């Protein structure tokens, strides 16, 4: 997937000579709450709409607001997953892009990158999400993959979704909706399945009810 294809320049970057009143007008038109400031082809920083909205001197220029600039960016070849991480880290809806010469190339929009990720087989293919858990020192990614594939199921992807003092939680995407057998296999290897499909949950409920019935008959 080439994220470079999604670099946009639909809106021209701001510069230090732009007045506060002009910036306020621009933000009314922009679909973003942050926007890059560029001078002589180089990224100087990112301005938040909130910072300029409360600035009362409309005749001032962005040169007077440089202390309010944030600074973050992505490289032109940054992977989609890393871009989503940066969007979340900086709580932004736009990421300026620079090349290895520190030159400003344009920006990525959050909605565009999320759509790129959504269109991957990881999310698009008919699949099931499972969250499993095991003690920190006993889980193994290679073991999990082997368990999945030994059940003739394609593993679309997996990642560690939570870590605590005792356990690791791993989220799996499986290219099937029939996961009963693989759930049982995971349990045999000591993995606790946190999410279950409906059929598996029904099976557990039936087992519980049959247990209660057996206890009643034994009285």
Buried (B, 14 or more C-beta within 10 A) or exposed (E): EEBBEBBEEEBEBBBBEBBBBBBBEBBEEBEBBBBBBBBEEEBBBBBBBEBBEEBEEEEBBBEBBEEBBEEBBBBBEBEBEEBBEBBEEBEBBBBBBBEEEEBBBBBBBBEBBBEBBEEBEBEEEEBBEBBBBBEEEEBEEEBBEBBBEEBEBEBBBBEEBEEEEEBBBBBBBBBBEEBEBBBEBBEEBEBEBBBBBEEBEEBEEEEEEEEEEEEEEEE
